[in-house]
Amino acid sequence: MKIVPEGCDEFDVILLDAPGPRTPTLRIIREVTGWSIAEAREKIDNTPVLLLEATRKWRADQLKRRLADVGAKAEVRASE
């Protein structure tokens, strides 16, 4: 368990891995970031990659959960 600094209200979402069929992961990433297909595919191929920066905790957790549902691995970290 990681300690979150007191008063931290911004979080980053990092994509760690996207094994298996990548189409569902690609769709989620494009929906959340607005990246093109080529850009999203390049980011997936070069993990770890920052997907969202300085977002609310509930949004970061929701994205992490959605990615986990399609088999991708992501991490939520306190934004610096």
Secondary structure, DSSP 8 states (H G I E B T S, - for coil): -----TT---EEEEEEE--S--HHHHHHHHHHH---HHHHHHHHHT-SEEEEEEE-HHHHHHHHHHHHHTT-EEEEEE--
